[in-house]
């Protein structure tokens, strides 16, 4: 069952990466990369269950935090073309 789940996650990961390449706007591409990161976290968690190593869940949680912070930083850079606060103009 976990192997079929991993195959489904890989399929949706492929679709997300295709959207990241073919996305018509920058925001579509950023959201697709964020979704690919989320699918990667799911794949790490499923791999942990497949190999009977629950410590993979800790790695998945760390990757979730990195994915979230990176997405926010990229969106802020795209919106303001700078990483400083938006009030300083």
Phi and psi in radians as a Rosetta constraint file:
Dihedral C 1 N 2 CA 2 C 2 CIRCULARHARMONIC -1.178 0.35
Dihedral N 2 CA 2 C 2 N 3 CIRCULARHARMONIC -0.548 0.35
Dihedral C 2 N 3 CA 3 C 3 CIRCULARHARMONIC -1.172 0.35
Dihedral N 3 CA 3 C 3 N 4 CIRCULARHARMONIC -0.693 0.35
Dihedral C 3 N 4 CA 4 C 4 CIRCULARHARMONIC -1.175 0.35
Dihedral N 4 CA 4 C 4 N 5 CIRCULARHARMONIC -0.641 0.35
Dihedral C 4 N 5 CA 5 C 5 CIRCULARHARMONIC -1.108 0.35
Dihedral N 5 CA 5 C 5 N 6 CIRCULARHARMONIC -0.751 0.35
Dihedral C 5 N 6 CA 6 C 6 CIRCULARHARMONIC -1.103 0.35
Dihedral N 6 CA 6 C 6 N 7 CIRCULARHARMONIC -0.686 0.35
Dihedral C 6 N 7 CA 7 C 7 CIRCULARHARMONIC -1.128 0.35
Dihedral N 7 CA 7 C 7 N 8 CIRCULARHARMONIC -0.722 0.35
Dihedral C 7 N 8 CA 8 C 8 CIRCULARHARMONIC -1.137 0.35
Dihedral N 8 CA 8 C 8 N 9 CIRCULARHARMONIC -0.696 0.35
Dihedral C 8 N 9 CA 9 C 9 CIRCULARHARMONIC -1.142 0.35
Dihedral N 9 CA 9 C 9 N 10 CIRCULARHARMONIC -0.714 0.35
Dihedral C 9 N 10 CA 10 C 10 CIRCULARHARMONIC -1.091 0.35
Dihedral N 10 CA 10 C 10 N 11 CIRCULARHARMONIC -0.666 0.35
Dihedral C 10 N 11 CA 11 C 11 CIRCULARHARMONIC -1.113 0.35
Dihedral N 11 CA 11 C 11 N 12 CIRCULARHARMONIC -0.816 0.35
Dihedral C 11 N 12 CA 12 C 12 CIRCULARHARMONIC -1.207 0.35
Dihedral N 12 CA 12 C 12 N 13 CIRCULARHARMONIC -0.509 0.35
Dihedral C 12 N 13 CA 13 C 13 CIRCULARHARMONIC -1.144 0.35
Dihedral N 13 CA 13 C 13 N 14 CIRCULARHARMONIC -0.693 0.35
Dihedral C 13 N 14 CA 14 C 14 CIRCULARHARMONIC -1.104 0.35
Dihedral N 14 CA 14 C 14 N 15 CIRCULARHARMONIC -0.731 0.35
Dihedral C 14 N 15 CA 15 C 15 CIRCULARHARMONIC -1.114 0.35
Dihedral N 15 CA 15 C 15 N 16 CIRCULARHARMONIC -0.690 0.35
Dihedral C 15 N 16 CA 16 C 16 CIRCULARHARMONIC -1.147 0.35
Dihedral N 16 CA 16 C 16 N 17 CIRCULARHARMONIC -0.717 0.35
Dihedral C 16 N 17 CA 17 C 17 CIRCULARHARMONIC -1.186 0.35
Dihedral N 17 CA 17 C 17 N 18 CIRCULARHARMONIC -0.589 0.35
Dihedral C 17 N 18 CA 18 C 18 CIRCULARHARMONIC -1.120 0.35
Dihedral N 18 CA 18 C 18 N 19 CIRCULARHARMONIC -0.703 0.35
Dihedral C 18 N 19 CA 19 C 19 CIRCULARHARMONIC -1.149 0.35
Dihedral N 19 CA 19 C 19 N 20 CIRCULARHARMONIC -0.596 0.35
Dihedral C 19 N 20 CA 20 C 20 CIRCULARHARMONIC -1.166 0.35
Dihedral N 20 CA 20 C 20 N 21 CIRCULARHARMONIC -0.601 0.35
Dihedral C 20 N 21 CA 21 C 21 CIRCULARHARMONIC -1.389 0.35
Dihedral N 21 CA 21 C 21 N 22 CIRCULARHARMONIC -0.713 0.35
Dihedral C 21 N 22 CA 22 C 22 CIRCULARHARMONIC -1.691 0.35
Dihedral N 22 CA 22 C 22 N 23 CIRCULARHARMONIC -0.031 0.35
Dihedral C 22 N 23 CA 23 C 23 CIRCULARHARMONIC -0.954 0.35
Dihedral N 23 CA 23 C 23 N 24 CIRCULARHARMONIC 2.326 0.35
Dihedral C 23 N 24 CA 24 C 24 CIRCULARHARMONIC -1.244 0.35
Dihedral N 24 CA 24 C 24 N 25 CIRCULARHARMONIC -0.518 0.35
Dihedral C 24 N 25 CA 25 C 25 CIRCULARHARMONIC -2.111 0.35
Dihedral N 25 CA 25 C 25 N 26 CIRCULARHARMONIC 2.898 0.35
Dihedral C 25 N 26 CA 26 C 26 CIRCULARHARMONIC -1.117 0.35
Dihedral N 26 CA 26 C 26 N 27 CIRCULARHARMONIC -0.675 0.35
Dihedral C 26 N 27 CA 27 C 27 CIRCULARHARMONIC -1.168 0.35
Dihedral N 27 CA 27 C 27 N 28 CIRCULARHARMONIC -0.636 0.35
Dihedral C 27 N 28 CA 28 C 28 CIRCULARHARMONIC -1.071 0.35
Dihedral N 28 CA 28 C 28 N 29 CIRCULARHARMONIC -0.723 0.35
Dihedral C 28 N 29 CA 29 C 29 CIRCULARHARMONIC -1.157 0.35
Dihedral N 29 CA 29 C 29 N 30 CIRCULARHARMONIC -0.726 0.35
Dihedral C 29 N 30 CA 30 C 30 CIRCULARHARMONIC -1.135 0.35
Dihedral N 30 CA 30 C 30 N 31 CIRCULARHARMONIC -0.774 0.35
Dihedral C 30 N 31 CA 31 C 31 CIRCULARHARMONIC -1.152 0.35
Dihedral N 31 CA 31 C 31 N 32 CIRCULARHARMONIC -0.600 0.35
Dihedral C 31 N 32 CA 32 C 32 CIRCULARHARMONIC -1.181 0.35
Dihedral N 32 CA 32 C 32 N 33 CIRCULARHARMONIC -0.688 0.35
Dihedral C 32 N 33 CA 33 C 33 CIRCULARHARMONIC -1.174 0.35
Dihedral N 33 CA 33 C 33 N 34 CIRCULARHARMONIC -0.652 0.35
Dihedral C 33 N 34 CA 34 C 34 CIRCULARHARMONIC -1.100 0.35
Dihedral N 34 CA 34 C 34 N 35 CIRCULARHARMONIC -0.736 0.35
Dihedral C 34 N 35 CA 35 C 35 CIRCULARHARMONIC -1.138 0.35
Dihedral N 35 CA 35 C 35 N 36 CIRCULARHARMONIC -0.652 0.35
Dihedral C 35 N 36 CA 36 C 36 CIRCULARHARMONIC -1.124 0.35
Dihedral N 36 CA 36 C 36 N 37 CIRCULARHARMONIC -0.658 0.35
Dihedral C 36 N 37 CA 37 C 37 CIRCULARHARMONIC -1.130 0.35
Dihedral N 37 CA 37 C 37 N 38 CIRCULARHARMONIC -0.678 0.35
Dihedral C 37 N 38 CA 38 C 38 CIRCULARHARMONIC -1.151 0.35
Dihedral N 38 CA 38 C 38 N 39 CIRCULARHARMONIC -0.714 0.35
Dihedral C 38 N 39 CA 39 C 39 CIRCULARHARMONIC -1.140 0.35
Dihedral N 39 CA 39 C 39 N 40 CIRCULARHARMONIC -0.593 0.35
Dihedral C 39 N 40 CA 40 C 40 CIRCULARHARMONIC -1.134 0.35
Dihedral N 40 CA 40 C 40 N 41 CIRCULARHARMONIC -0.691 0.35
Dihedral C 40 N 41 CA 41 C 41 CIRCULARHARMONIC -1.085 0.35
Dihedral N 41 CA 41 C 41 N 42 CIRCULARHARMONIC -0.769 0.35
Dihedral C 41 N 42 CA 42 C 42 CIRCULARHARMONIC -1.080 0.35
Dihedral N 42 CA 42 C 42 N 43 CIRCULARHARMONIC -0.692 0.35
Dihedral C 42 N 43 CA 43 C 43 CIRCULARHARMONIC -1.146 0.35
Dihedral N 43 CA 43 C 43 N 44 CIRCULARHARMONIC -0.676 0.35
Dihedral C 43 N 44 CA 44 C 44 CIRCULARHARMONIC -1.106 0.35
Dihedral N 44 CA 44 C 44 N 45 CIRCULARHARMONIC -0.733 0.35
Dihedral C 44 N 45 CA 45 C 45 CIRCULARHARMONIC -1.145 0.35
Dihedral N 45 CA 45 C 45 N 46 CIRCULARHARMONIC -0.747 0.35
Dihedral C 45 N 46 CA 46 C 46 CIRCULARHARMONIC -1.158 0.35
Dihedral N 46 CA 46 C 46 N 47 CIRCULARHARMONIC -0.681 0.35
Dihedral C 46 N 47 CA 47 C 47 CIRCULARHARMONIC -1.100 0.35
Dihedral N 47 CA 47 C 47 N 48 CIRCULARHARMONIC -0.619 0.35
Dihedral C 47 N 48 CA 48 C 48 CIRCULARHARMONIC -1.107 0.35
Dihedral N 48 CA 48 C 48 N 49 CIRCULARHARMONIC -0.699 0.35
Dihedral C 48 N 49 CA 49 C 49 CIRCULARHARMONIC -1.240 0.35
Dihedral N 49 CA 49 C 49 N 50 CIRCULARHARMONIC -0.652 0.35
Dihedral C 49 N 50 CA 50 C 50 CIRCULARHARMONIC -1.125 0.35
Dihedral N 50 CA 50 C 50 N 51 CIRCULARHARMONIC -0.675 0.35
Dihedral C 50 N 51 CA 51 C 51 CIRCULARHARMONIC -1.652 0.35
Dihedral N 51 CA 51 C 51 N 52 CIRCULARHARMONIC 0.065 0.35
Dihedral C 51 N 52 CA 52 C 52 CIRCULARHARMONIC 1.021 0.35
Dihedral N 52 CA 52 C 52 N 53 CIRCULARHARMONIC 0.752 0.35
Dihedral C 52 N 53 CA 53 C 53 CIRCULARHARMONIC -2.187 0.35
Dihedral N 53 CA 53 C 53 N 54 CIRCULARHARMONIC 1.643 0.35
Dihedral C 53 N 54 CA 54 C 54 CIRCULARHARMONIC -1.198 0.35
Dihedral N 54 CA 54 C 54 N 55 CIRCULARHARMONIC -0.220 0.35
Dihedral C 54 N 55 CA 55 C 55 CIRCULARHARMONIC -1.224 0.35
Dihedral N 55 CA 55 C 55 N 56 CIRCULARHARMONIC -0.213 0.35
Dihedral C 55 N 56 CA 56 C 56 CIRCULARHARMONIC -1.132 0.35
Dihedral N 56 CA 56 C 56 N 57 CIRCULARHARMONIC -0.452 0.35
Dihedral C 56 N 57 CA 57 C 57 CIRCULARHARMONIC -1.135 0.35
Dihedral N 57 CA 57 C 57 N 58 CIRCULARHARMONIC -0.585 0.35
Dihedral C 57 N 58 CA 58 C 58 CIRCULARHARMONIC -1.123 0.35
Dihedral N 58 CA 58 C 58 N 59 CIRCULARHARMONIC -0.727 0.35
Dihedral C 58 N 59 CA 59 C 59 CIRCULARHARMONIC -1.126 0.35
Dihedral N 59 CA 59 C 59 N 60 CIRCULARHARMONIC -0.674 0.35
Dihedral C 59 N 60 CA 60 C 60 CIRCULARHARMONIC -1.123 0.35
Dihedral N 60 CA 60 C 60 N 61 CIRCULARHARMONIC -0.717 0.35
Dihedral C 60 N 61 CA 61 C 61 CIRCULARHARMONIC -1.127 0.35
Dihedral N 61 CA 61 C 61 N 62 CIRCULARHARMONIC -0.689 0.35
Dihedral C 61 N 62 CA 62 C 62 CIRCULARHARMONIC -1.106 0.35
Dihedral N 62 CA 62 C 62 N 63 CIRCULARHARMONIC -0.736 0.35
Dihedral C 62 N 63 CA 63 C 63 CIRCULARHARMONIC -1.165 0.35
Dihedral N 63 CA 63 C 63 N 64 CIRCULARHARMONIC -0.587 0.35
Dihedral C 63 N 64 CA 64 C 64 CIRCULARHARMONIC -1.060 0.35
Dihedral N 64 CA 64 C 64 N 65 CIRCULARHARMONIC -0.806 0.35
Dihedral C 64 N 65 CA 65 C 65 CIRCULARHARMONIC -1.108 0.35
Dihedral N 65 CA 65 C 65 N 66 CIRCULARHARMONIC -0.753 0.35
Dihedral C 65 N 66 CA 66 C 66 CIRCULARHARMONIC -1.116 0.35
Dihedral N 66 CA 66 C 66 N 67 CIRCULARHARMONIC -0.705 0.35
Dihedral C 66 N 67 CA 67 C 67 CIRCULARHARMONIC -1.113 0.35
Dihedral N 67 CA 67 C 67 N 68 CIRCULARHARMONIC -0.753 0.35
Dihedral C 67 N 68 CA 68 C 68 CIRCULARHARMONIC -1.143 0.35
Dihedral N 68 CA 68 C 68 N 69 CIRCULARHARMONIC -0.832 0.35
Dihedral C 68 N 69 CA 69 C 69 CIRCULARHARMONIC -1.136 0.35
Dihedral N 69 CA 69 C 69 N 70 CIRCULARHARMONIC -0.707 0.35
Dihedral C 69 N 70 CA 70 C 70 CIRCULARHARMONIC -1.129 0.35
Dihedral N 70 CA 70 C 70 N 71 CIRCULARHARMONIC -0.721 0.35
Dihedral C 70 N 71 CA 71 C 71 CIRCULARHARMONIC -1.106 0.35
Dihedral N 71 CA 71 C 71 N 72 CIRCULARHARMONIC -0.755 0.35
Dihedral C 71 N 72 CA 72 C 72 CIRCULARHARMONIC -1.095 0.35
Dihedral N 72 CA 72 C 72 N 73 CIRCULARHARMONIC -0.713 0.35
Dihedral C 72 N 73 CA 73 C 73 CIRCULARHARMONIC -1.138 0.35
Dihedral N 73 CA 73 C 73 N 74 CIRCULARHARMONIC -0.738 0.35
Dihedral C 73 N 74 CA 74 C 74 CIRCULARHARMONIC -1.174 0.35
Dihedral N 74 CA 74 C 74 N 75 CIRCULARHARMONIC -0.726 0.35
Dihedral C 74 N 75 CA 75 C 75 CIRCULARHARMONIC -1.107 0.35
Dihedral N 75 CA 75 C 75 N 76 CIRCULARHARMONIC -0.681 0.35
Dihedral C 75 N 76 CA 76 C 76 CIRCULARHARMONIC -1.160 0.35
Dihedral N 76 CA 76 C 76 N 77 CIRCULARHARMONIC -0.693 0.35
Dihedral C 76 N 77 CA 77 C 77 CIRCULARHARMONIC -1.151 0.35
Dihedral N 77 CA 77 C 77 N 78 CIRCULARHARMONIC -0.704 0.35
Dihedral C 77 N 78 CA 78 C 78 CIRCULARHARMONIC -1.156 0.35
Dihedral N 78 CA 78 C 78 N 79 CIRCULARHARMONIC -0.683 0.35
Dihedral C 78 N 79 CA 79 C 79 CIRCULARHARMONIC -1.270 0.35
Dihedral N 79 CA 79 C 79 N 80 CIRCULARHARMONIC -0.717 0.35
Dihedral C 79 N 80 CA 80 C 80 CIRCULARHARMONIC -1.983 0.35
Dihedral N 80 CA 80 C 80 N 81 CIRCULARHARMONIC -0.110 0.35
Dihedral C 80 N 81 CA 81 C 81 CIRCULARHARMONIC 1.016 0.35
Dihedral N 81 CA 81 C 81 N 82 CIRCULARHARMONIC 0.452 0.35
Dihedral C 81 N 82 CA 82 C 82 CIRCULARHARMONIC -2.848 0.35
Dihedral N 82 CA 82 C 82 N 83 CIRCULARHARMONIC 2.660 0.35
Dihedral C 82 N 83 CA 83 C 83 CIRCULARHARMONIC -1.647 0.35
Dihedral N 83 CA 83 C 83 N 84 CIRCULARHARMONIC -0.083 0.35
Dihedral C 83 N 84 CA 84 C 84 CIRCULARHARMONIC -1.312 0.35
Dihedral N 84 CA 84 C 84 N 85 CIRCULARHARMONIC 3.071 0.35
Dihedral C 84 N 85 CA 85 C 85 CIRCULARHARMONIC -1.185 0.35
Dihedral N 85 CA 85 C 85 N 86 CIRCULARHARMONIC 2.666 0.35
Dihedral C 85 N 86 CA 86 C 86 CIRCULARHARMONIC -1.280 0.35
Dihedral N 86 CA 86 C 86 N 87 CIRCULARHARMONIC -0.299 0.35
Dihedral C 86 N 87 CA 87 C 87 CIRCULARHARMONIC -1.304 0.35
Dihedral N 87 CA 87 C 87 N 88 CIRCULARHARMONIC -0.371 0.35
Dihedral C 87 N 88 CA 88 C 88 CIRCULARHARMONIC -1.525 0.35
Dihedral N 88 CA 88 C 88 N 89 CIRCULARHARMONIC 1.549 0.35
